Amino acid sequence: MMRENKGITLIALTVTIIILLILAGITISGGNESIKMSKSNRLTSELDMVQHACLERYTEYKLTKKSSLLVGTQVEYSVAQNLASTMGHTSDFPAEGEGTYYRLSSANLEDLGLKQSEDTYIVNYEKGIVMNETTNATATGIYLYKSTN
């Protein structure tokens, strides 16, 4: 008498499930790294865009002398200096009196022609300094501080 094959064995099913779980684990860990890199790239490119918009606005301000072009809420020098020192930029940070520092919220960024952002920035239009106040560094450890110097 011959025995009929009625389907897959429990061992074959278990091996298949284990292989699928291993593949899923590899995919998920790779996806997490991609998400971190994507967020880091977004933060650094947003920092560049904010600096570019501020430099454009400051150039327009120098030509027209309209103080309304310099958007944001003024902050004290010590606030900007503390943020820069947190990021390790004490030696190249300008002395007090070299420009005014402004805090840019998402509404101010829209005034500069940029999309809404969840981060706030401290900027010095005159010196071209831009610091991300909300997120000090990317996931890869790059500080979000940019200067024209």
Residue pairs with C-beta under 8 A, 6 or more apart in sequence:
36 139
36 140
37 139
37 140
39 138
39 139
40 138
40 139
40 140
40 142
43 119
43 132
43 135
43 138
43 144
44 138
44 142
44 144
46 114
46 117
46 119
46 132
47 121
47 130
47 132
47 144
47 146
48 146
49 114
50 104
50 109
50 112
50 114
50 121
50 123
50 130
51 123
51 128
51 130
51 146
51 148
53 109
53 112
53 113
53 114
54 112
54 123
54 125
54 128
54 130
55 125
55 128
55 148
57 69
57 70
57 71
57 112
57 125
58 69
58 70
58 125
58 126
58 128
60 66
60 69
61 67
61 69
61 70
61 125
70 100
70 102
70 125
71 102
71 104
71 108
71 111
71 112
72 102
72 103
72 104
72 105
72 108
72 123
73 102
73 103
73 105
73 108
74 100
74 101
74 102
74 103
75 101
75 102
75 103
75 122
76 101
77 96
77 97
77 101
79 101
79 122
80 101
80 122
80 124
80 129
80 131
81 90
81 93
81 96
83 122
83 131
83 133
83 136
84 90
84 93
84 129
84 131
84 145
85 93
86 136
87 131
87 136
87 137
87 143
87 144
87 145
88 143
89 143
89 145
89 147
92 147
92 149
93 129
94 124
94 127
94 129
98 124
98 126
98 127
99 124
99 125
99 126
99 127
99 129
100 124
100 125
100 126
101 122
101 123
101 124
102 108
102 122
102 123
102 124
102 125
103 120
103 121
103 122
103 133
104 112
104 120
104 121
104 122
104 123
105 120
106 116
106 117
106 118
106 120
109 115
109 116
109 117
109 121
110 116
118 134
119 132
119 133
119 134
119 135
120 132
120 133
120 134
121 130
121 131
121 132
121 133
122 129
122 130
122 131
122 133
123 129
123 130
123 131
127 147
127 148
127 149
128 146
128 147
128 148
128 149
129 145
129 146
129 147
129 148
130 145
130 146
130 147
131 144
131 145
131 146
132 144
132 145
135 144
136 143
136 144
137 143
137 144
138 144
